[in-house]
Each structure stands twice: as C-alpha cells, then as structure tokens.
Amino acid sequence: MQTNADTQVFVPGPLLPDACRERMAALLFATSYLEYCSFGNRLRLPLVALQRRQNIDPFIAHSVGLFDAAGQFNGFYTAATIGEFGKIKTVSYYRDEMHAMDAAYDAFIALHARENDLFVANLAVEECYRGGGLFNVMLAHIGTLARSKGSPRIVLTVWENSAAMGIYLNKGFRSRAVFDYAAELFFDRLHFMELALPGGSQ
C-alpha cells in the first residue's frame, strides 16, 4: 500500500484516543521480546495491558500517532532527548528477576548516549500498512523534531535479527555498540544505532 506524505496526519500523544493507545501497546508487544519479560508481572495484568501501563502511558507526552486521510491509525513513535526521558519517573512492574536486565540496559544507554541526543524509544507501523513508505514519513518527522531540539544525533536500539535492523542501516544509521546481556536468553543482540545529523558533532 503506497502512501502520500501530504495526506498523513501526525497527532500528539496526549490527544490520542484510548483505542489508539491500546494499539500502541499491542504493536510494542508484538515487535520485541516482551512476552518473556511480561509474564508473572507484579500487577498480574494481561501482557499487552502491562505494556500500556509501563511503556506507553508514562511517555505519552513524547509520543506521536500517525493517521491517514481517512482517519485510520497507521502507527506511532515515541522520541525525546535523553535529558527529557531522564525526567520521567517510571516504575517497573516486571517480575523481580528482570530488574538486573533493566538496570544493565539503562547503563548501556547511559554509556553510549548523550544528554541532547534524540532517542527513539519506539517506532511501529500497523502490519497492514507496512511496505508503503510510512517508515520514511515517520523518520522525516523525527528528523524535524531532532533539529528543533538541537540534537546532534538520532539514536535508538534495534534487535540484530529483526527486519528493522536492515531498514535502519539502509537509512544511514550505524551500529555503535552491542548489548549482549540477553543474547543467551533471546539468541539475539541489541544494537545501539546512531544517525548523525548535519552540523551535529559525532
């Protein structure tokens, strides 16, 4: 399905209806290894509901929904500077054994990211709209956001075995570090990726 950037509409997270936030949580759950992390959670929530509570709602101010001209929800992204994310108070509801992995991931990001980098925490497109250019539309929007904040780089993490890895590489992102903590668990490695913006320092 081809898309026209002129017909796409971006809606700030706080204005997104509840149904869209539910879809965001479902997309997030479907695009990572969150099932293992989520079962046995301390709130005893269904797994997608847990992702909304933990990874969507606290960051909704930095999320943006993408809609087509017919008003259909196409996907979303969540992005802010590292400094902005650092001001958000979050609580992990995963079972206790996951806390060490979370702490290791946070330390990995802190080691490789800078305060004013724009960090893309989530980016997902509804399956029925994939392959139509929406990734490019969202990436352009993210680039505009990064420049408005004076960020020298767009950074994110992506799993090595995911289809997204090749897409980001084709868009000019480079892998700068690898998070091996969970490699034996997921048989996959998480890459810290960067896209240096014109005029930004490397």
N, C-alpha and C positions, 0 to 999 in steps of 0.2 A: 504494500500500500504506500503510494507516494504521498508526500505531504508538501504543503506550501507554507513557508515560514511566515508569510504575511497573514495567514488565516489562523495561526496558532495564538493562543492567549495564555499568558502567564498570570497566575493568581497567587498572591502572597499567602503563606501558610495560615495565618490567623483567620483568613476569610474562607478557608476551605471547609466545606460541609463535612459532617461526621462520616458520611458514607465514603468520602474520598480518603479520609484519614484511616479508615478501616482497610481500604485498598492499598494504601501506602504500607501499612503494617504487613499485609499479605504479600506484597511484592518484595519487601525486605526479607521476610521469612523464606521466600522461595528462591532467593538469589545468593544465599550463603549457607554456612554450616550451622544454622541456628537451632535446628531441631535437637542436636546433641546438647547444646548449651541450655536449652529452654526447659527440657523435661525435668520434672522434680523441682520446679521453681518454688520459691518460698511463699508465693501468693496463691499457689495451686490454680493458676489461671490457665485457660486454654492457650496453646502456644502462640498463636497469632495475637491474641489479646495481650499477652505478656509483651510482645514486641511493640505494640502500640504504647503500652504503659511505660516501657523502659526506653525505647529508641525513637519513637515518633513524637509523642506529646511534649516531652521536655524540650525538644528542639524545634517546635513548630514555628517559632518566630523566624527561624533561619531556613525554613522550607518553602518551596515554590512548586505549585501544581501546574501542569501543562494540560491545556484543553484544546480541542479542535473547534472549528467554526460552528459545529452542531452542539457544542457544549459537552462533548464526551471527554471524560478524564483519560488522558493518554499516558501520564507518568508524572514523575516528580524528581526533584533533587533537594538535598539539604547541604548547604555550604555556608561557611563563615570563616573568619580568620581564626587562627589558633588561639589568639588572645580572647576573642569573643566566646569561643567554645569553653575556654577555661573559666569563664564567669558563671557558667551554668552549673547549678548544683544538681547532681544526679545520684540515684540510688540503684544499686544492682540487686535485682531480685532473683538472679540465678542461684542455684544451689551452691553451698559453700566451696565445693571443690573447684568451681570455675573462677574463684576470686584471684587465684595466683595467675591464671592465664590473662585475666583482665588487667591485672597490675603489670604484667610483662608487656602486654600490648601498649598500655599507656606510656610505659617507659621507652618503648621502641619509637613511638611517635614523638615523644619529647626529645629524644636524641637526634632525630633527623629533621624535624620541622622547626620552623622559625615563627616567632610571635605574629608576624604580619603575613605569613603565607595564607592563602585561601585554601582551606581544607574542605574537600568534597567528601562528606561523611557518607552520603547515599546518593545514588542515581539509578533510577529504574524506569523502564518503559513497559507498559502493558504488552503482553505477548502478542496480541492480535495487531499491534501497531509497529512491531519491530521490523527492521529492514527498510523502513520508509523514510529515513533521514531525520528522525526525531532526535537521535543522539546528537547530530550536528547542531540542531536547533538549540538543544539544551546547553551544549558545550559553548556555543556562541554567547548565550545568555550568561553563563557562568564566567566567561571571559570578560564580559562587560561589568559584571559585579566585581570581579577581581580588580579591574582597572579603577573602578570607582572607589575602592578601598585602598588603593595604592599598594596592592600586593605584588611582590616581585615574581611569585610563582603560584601556580595552581598545583596542589598536591593531593594525593589520595592513596588508598591502599586497594589492591586487587589481587585475587587469587590467581596463581600461575596457571592452573588448569581450566580457568573459566574462559568463555568466549570473549569476555570483556578485555582480557589481557591483550590480545592481538589488536583489538579495536583501539585501545589507548596507545599502543606502540605506533600504529598507523597514523595516529593524530599528532604524533610528535612527542609524546610522553616518554620519559626514560626511567628505567628502574635504577634507583639509587641505593637500595638496601633491601634485605630479605629477612622476614620474620620466620624463624624456623621452629619456634616454640611448640607449635601444634602439628608439625609435619608428620610425626609418627602417629598422631591421632587421626588426622584427616587425609593423609597421603597427599598433601598439597602444601604449598608455601605461599605466604602472603608477601607481596612486593610493595614497597613504598615507591610511588611513582611521582615524577615531577614534570611540569611543563613550565619552562622559564618564559616569562612574558617580555616583550620588547621593552628595553630600558631597565629591566629588573636585574639585580645582581645575583650571581649564581652562588 
